[in-house]
Amino acid sequence: MDAIDIYRQAIKRSFANLYDVLPDKVDVTWGKDDTITVHFSDKTFTHEILSDDNDTTLEFVSDSEDPITVTLTDDERRHLERAI
């Protein structure tokens, strides 16, 4: 599993738990403009990738919802360390 897969799994898990949707219904895409976008139901959240980002915490913002912070689990962190 590579780093993007680990992050995608964590993002899907976090949004699915918060919004009571199936992880398969959460679409996570990496944009060419240094963003990660999350789409599900009628909601869209965006995270701007910065060079000084904390590798284990990502904050997603939306025009109509409160910000969502995604934090990797210990297991996901260990997988990430092995993938890098």
ABEGO torsion letter per residue (X at the ends): XBAAAAAAAAAAAAAAAAAGBBAAABBBBBBAAGBBBBBBEABBBBBBBBAABBAABBBBBBAABBBBBBBBBAAAAAAAAAAX
